Amino acid sequence: MPRQVDHVGRRRLIAEAVCRLADERGLEGVTLRDVATRAQVSMGAVQRCFRTKEEMLVFALEHVGERISERVRARLVRSPAQSAGTALGHAVTEVSLLGEEHRAEARVWLAFVAQAAVSEALAGALRSNYAALHEAFTRLVSEAGEGTDRAVPLDPRREARALLALADGLTTHVLVGHLTPQEAQDVLHTHLTGLWEQPGPTSSRP
């Protein structure tokens, strides 16, 4: 009886190999041959899973995005009684990849972002990932804003866009050493706190 091949498992194994190589060399250093060697499969096995290198890279990017999203979901499930504001803070922190344990993942993520500037296939995958995160952040901002008494109500979709941009920016600043992880956490905390504070009166010019 022919041996059954777990194609889903093999594709994930190859995606992990892509990520390890991207962490070490950047995406320009990722070749099908090196991926096969790192994943300990044949070149033929890689080519049966992915028709092109671009298809392989798109799957690897989606694999990383799903891994981050799964951590966000797990963080929220672990503390179901937390406020929406606290949940939002946890979610943005996970997406920012500020912890030392996520440093390699941050390098891989930014390598994909850089390559997406010249690859429409990768750009499309990134847009889908950002769209899903934007919807999740929008919901959390909306729920958290319901418990505040602001003269100017929050625009949840706009604030969600700002948080996504802030998360990506903090990832970059920590990775290149412009900010320490703690400084980045302070920036994030200050921004989130400011969302729920009542804005003061604006001064008028004479």
N, C-alpha and C positions, 0 to 999 in steps of 0.2 A: 504494500500500500504506500503511495507516495507521501512523503513528509509534508505536513501542512505548514505553511509559512504565515506567521503573524505579521501581515503587512502593516497594520497600524502600529504595532510595537516596533517594527523595523524602521518605519518612517520617523518615529520619535527618537529612536536610537541614533539615526543619522542626523536629526535636528540637533541633538545634544552634541554630537561631534562637530557640527558646524559652529555651534556656540563656543565650544572650547577653542577651536581654531581662531574664530573671530576675536576672542578675548586676547589671544596670544599675538595675533598678527594683523588684526583688522580684516574686513571682508575681502580686501584685495589679495590677501594671502590664502584665501579659501579656494582650493581646487578639488575637483571630484576625486582625484586619486588620493589626495591627503585625507579627505573626508572618509573614503573607504578604509584607508589604513587606520585612522583614528577610531572608527566605528567597528573595526575588525570584521568587515564584510568585504565581499568582492566588488570590483567596479561594476560588474554586471548587476549585482544586487542594488547598488545605488541607482543605476540607470533604469532598472525595472520599477523602482519606487518613484522616480522623478524623471520626466522627459528631458528637462533642461536644468542648467545650474540655477537660472532665475526662479524656476518653479520650486527648487529645493530651498532657496533662500527665503522665498515668500512663506513656505511652510515653517521654516525655522523661526521667522519673525512672529508668525501667528502662534507658534508654540511658546515663545517667550511671553507674548502678550497674554495668553491664556494662563500661564503660570502665575503672572502678577495678579491677574483678575481673580484667580482662585484663592490667592492669599488674602485679597481684599474681602472676598465672600466669607472665607473662614474666620477672618478677624471679626466680622460683623456677627457671625453666627455664635462665636464664643461668648459674646457679651450682649445678648438680646435685650437686656434691660437698660442699656446705655442710652443717653439722650442722642437725638439726631445730630446735634452739634459735635458731640464726642465721636460718634460714628464717622462723621465727615472728616474729622481730624485724623482718625486712624486710617481711613481710606486714602487720603491725600499723602500721608506719611508713607504708606506702602508703595504708592505709585511713584513717589519721589526717589525711592531706592537710596535712602540716606545712610542706612546702616552698613557697617563694615562687612557684614555677612552678604550684602547685596552688591558689593563693589564690582565684582566681576560681571554680574548681570547688568549693571549700569554701563560698563564699558561696551558690552555687546549691544545693548539697546541703542546707545548713541552711535555705534558703528552702523547699525541698520538705518537710523535716522539720516545720517550723512549720505549713505548710499541711495536712500529714497529720493534725494534731490535730483538724481540722474536716472532713476528707475521708476517708471510709472506703475509697474506691478507692485513694487514695495511701497510706493506712495499710497496706492489704493488700499493695501493691507493696513497701513498706518492710519489712514482716514477711518477705516471701519473700527479699528481699536479705539481711537480717540472718540468716535461717535458713541460707542458703548459706554466709555467712561464718562463722557459728558452727560449722558442720560442719567447715569447713577449719581453723579455729583449734583445734577439739577434736582433730583428727587430729594436728596439729603439736605441740600440748602433750603428747599421749599419747606420741608418738614421742620427743620431747625428754626426757620424764620417765623413759623406760626406761633412760637412761644415768646416772641419779642414784641416790644411796644415801640416801634420805630415810627418817627414822623414821616420818613421816606421809606416805603417798603422796598425790600430787596427785589431785584430782578434775578430769579434763580438761574435762568439760562446764561445770563451775562456773567454772574458770579462764578458759575461752573466753568465757563470758558477761561476766566481769569485764573482760577485755581489750577486748571490743567496747564496753562502756560507757566504759572509759578512753579509747579511741580517739575516740569521739564527744565526750567531755568536753574532750579536748585540742584537737580541731578548734575547738570553740567558744571556748575560753580564748585560743587564739592569734588567732583572727579578731577578737575584741573588744579585743585588746591587753593582756589580763591576764597572759599569758605570752608570752615571745619564742619563736620556733621552737626555739632552742637549749635554753631552759629546759624546753620541752615534751619535747624529745628526752631530756633528762636524767631527767625524771619517768618516761618510758617505759622508759629503760634501767635505772633503779633498780628499777622494778617487775619487769621481766623477770629481772634478776639475782637478785632475791629469790625467784623461783619455784624456782630450782635450788639455792639455799643450804639447808644443813641447819638446821632450826630449833633454837635452843638450848633448854636445859631451862627450864621455867617455874618461877618462884619461888613458893613456897607462903607464904600468910599465917600468921603465928603464931597 
